[in-house]
Amino acid sequence: MGSPVVLGIESSCDETGAGLVRDGRLLGHALASSMDEHARFGGVVPEIAARAHVHSFGPVVRQALDSAGLRMSDIGAVAVTTGPGLSGALQVGLAGAKGLAYALDVPLYGVHHLAGHVAVDTLEHGPLPEPCVVLIVSGGHTSLLLVRDLARDPIVHLGDTVDDAAGECFDKVARVFGLPYPGGPAIDRVAREGDRRAVAFPRPMTGSRDAPYAFSFSGLKTAAARWAEQRRTEGGELPVADGAASLQEAVADVLTRKAVAACRDHGVSTLVVVGGVAANSRVRELAEQRCRATGITLRVPPLRLCTDNGAMIAAVGDLLVRAGAEPAPMDVSIDPSAPLEYAALHPVASRGTVAA
């Protein structure tokens, strides 16, 4: 008898996702997004996101089961994001996952959201080589990691962002440029019509010897805002396409330069780029060029799996089940600001973990 079917639930921000994985194979998944409801506010409103998760949870799980041709009784384990993320949003997903696990009498696994982004690549390209360097780039996180056995070993942080993440930089500059939310896709679209050499935006922390793998995008955000302000002061139309292309080039240059250097310095031959910003066309293109030039194997999930989804949480749950990991207790809680240390995340409020 093979491994059980693992249902994964993701609700850390504005997407409600459900995915079904068994033995490293994606059987089906479904996603509902409340992004359009947040767009007029220029960012995610936690209360709106939580309410959307309540409405979407049941339909999304049913859609995932239908897409896989499975019934509820076929689920053999449930995995759910327990952090980090928006407190109310996480609570909705965890409550739903607990209810399903209890009703089906199957084990429950708490999963770290960022570990899900790492694991999702296995659904497309197979097991991660040990070790590999992982570049996570998303709306709120930018990190370089050294990953061995994702289900068993601690995750080593080579470097993290010290202020704004790459996705935050895109969102905030897009607003300054007059582009819609979310900013990352908008910047990417407009940049295709621009000249990436038009504006000499800075490459933050690329000369740092003390923190060679750390990131900082706050200064780049400020530089782009000042450039836009100066151009508007001078009169005339803001060359948004050139600004977007130049900003995107600066971000992609910093991300890929540091990632390739981390692989080289640690003797690692595989780079995995994951997270929402991994969908950015210039990040993917430049990573491919630099990896090819240095003999590094590049792995990037397909676009549909780069942004938040339930398949990535199911992928972690599947790895944990097959590794014989202990399930979470039924009083498992959430940790909205959980650091990434292990793929499994089983905080319990009574043991000192903050539960909102």
ABEGO torsion letter per residue (X at the ends): XBBBBBBBBBAABABBBBBBBBGGBBAEBBBBBAAAAAAAAGEBBAAAAAAAAAAAAAAAAAAAAAAAGBBAAABABBBBBAOBEBAAAAAAAAAAAAAAAAAAGBBBBBBBAAAAAAAAAAAAAEBBBOBBBBBBBBAABBBBBBBBBAAABBBBBABBBABBBAAAAAAAAAAAAGBBOBAAAAAAAAAAABBAAABBBBBBGAABAABAABBBAAAAAAAAAAAAAAAAAAEEBBBAAAAAAAAAAAAAAAAAAAAAAAAAAAGBABBBBBEAAAABAAAAAAAAAAAAAAGBBBBBBBAAAABBBAAAAAAAAAAAAAAGBBBBBAABBBBAABBBABABBBBBAAAGBBBX
